[in-house]
């Protein structure tokens, strides 16, 4: 996002009660912070944050319609920012294999397999979120290392210049002490 820029993204739900996942992280730029607002189809603010570095939220969509996810970089006058974000509709509905009209019950192995798949799906989602978190931390830490390296370089350069200047000054002073003026007594 450029400095002083606002950007909005949208997702729609066709039935109430769906879960919406919202993840964002500032990967680079400025102080790694951004303002955000999430509003429902009735323009009611659901989530709001100022100067946040990252967030991971899941909320229930209580109304049918379009939800907006807006980012604002108004606080920054010069710094561009790279924001990684994801908006997902999370489905927790499990298919029902039993046909109540026919009176059939699902086999036990299918039910156990189904439970294993849903647990595995949840674990994979958790792993993906953790990977995003670690990628964000790596980018921020890398930025900190680069900044520290630059400061060390300039401090060391300034220190070296000061040492050279002090050595030249000492040579000049010592020469003036032993410099004998010609003539006179």
N, C-alpha and C positions, 0 to 999 in steps of 0.2 A: 504494500500500500504506500502510495506517495504521501508526503507530508500534507496535513490538513485535508485528507481524503476520507470520505465516508463510503462504505460499500455494504450492500444488503443482499442476502441470499434467501431463497424461499423453498419451503417444502409444503406439500398439501397432504391432508388426511381425509379419507372418505368415510371413516366411521369413528365415533368418539371412543375413547378408552385405549387408543394405541399409545405405545411408548415411543418417545422421540429422544434419541441420543444426540448430544451436542458436545463436541470436543474441539478445543482450539489451543494453540500454543504459538507464542511469538518466537520464531526461530532466529531472527537477527534484526538489528536496527535499534538505535536509541537505547533506552533503558529496558528493553525487552518488555514493554507494557503497552496495553491497548484498552480502549473502552469498548464495551459491547452491550447490546440490548436484544432481548428476545421477546417478541410480542405475539399474541394469539390472533385469530381472525377478527376478534372484536376490538383490536388495538389495545388490549390490556397487557401491561408489561408483566412478563413471567419471570424473567431473569434480567439482572442489570448489574454491571460492574464497571468500575473506574480504575484504570491503572493496573489491570490484572495481567499476569504473565502467561497463565494457562488456566484452563478449566475443563472439567469433564462432568457433564450433567446428564441425567436421564429424568424426564418428566412425562406425565401422562397428558395426552392431548384430549382435553375435555370437550372440545368443540370441533365440528367439521369445518374444514376450510384451510386457508393458507397461513402458515406460521412464518414470521420473518425473523431473520438472524442478521443483525446489523453490527458492523465494526466501525469504529471511529478513530482516526488518527489525528484529531483536531489539536490535541495537546502538543504535538510535535510540529515545529516550524521548519525544520531542515531534514530530519531523519526519516528515511524510508524504512518500512518494516516488512519483513517476510512473515506472514501468518499462515500456519498450517492448520486447517480445520476440517472437520468431518461432521456431516449431519446425516443421521440414519434413522430409519423407521424400524424399530425393533419389534419383532413378532414373537409373542410368547404363547401363541395358540398351538396346542398340540393336537394333531389329527386324531380323530376318534375312529378306530378301526372296527369297533363293535357296532353292529347294525341292530339297533333296539327293535326295529319292526320285525326282524327275522329271529330275534332272540339268540343270536350267536355271540359268544364271548371270545375275545382275542386270545390267542395262545400265550402261555406264560413266557415262552422264549422271545416272542415278538415284543411283549411288554418290557421285558428286561433289556432287550436290545434297544428298544426305543428310549428307555430311560438312560442307557449308556450313551446313546447318540446325543441326547439333549445335554447331559452333563459335559460331554466332550465339546459340544458347541459352545457352552458357557465358558469352559476353560480356554478354548481358543480365542474367544472374544476378550477374555481377561489378559491373555498373553499378548494379543495385538495392542491393547491399550497400554500395557506395561512397556512394550517395545517403543511405542510413540513417546511415552514419558522419558525413556532412556535416550532416545534420539534427540529430544528437546534438551535434556541435560547435557548431552555431548556437545551440541551446537553452542550452548551458552558457555560451557567450560572452555571450549575451543576459542571462543571470542575473548574470554577472560585471559587465556594464555597468550593470545596474539597481542592484546593490549599491554599485558605485563612485559612481554618481550620488547615491544616498542619503547616502553618507558625505560627499561634497563639499558637498551641500546643508546638512547639519547642521554641518559644520566652518565653512562660510561664514556660516551664521546665528550661530554662537557667536563667530566672529571679528568680525562686525558689531556684535553686542551688546557685545563687549569694547571696540571702538573708541568706541562711543557712551558707554559708562561712563567710559572714560578722558577723553573730551572734557568730560563733565559734571564730572568730578573736577578737571580743569585749570581750568575756569571757576570753580569753587568756590574753589580755591587762589589763583588770581590775584585774585579779589574780596577775599579775606581779607588779601592783602598790601597792597592799597590802601585798605582800609577804615580810615578814621580814626575813632578814638574821640572822642566829644564830651566836653568837660569836661576838667578837669585843666589842666595847664600848657600 
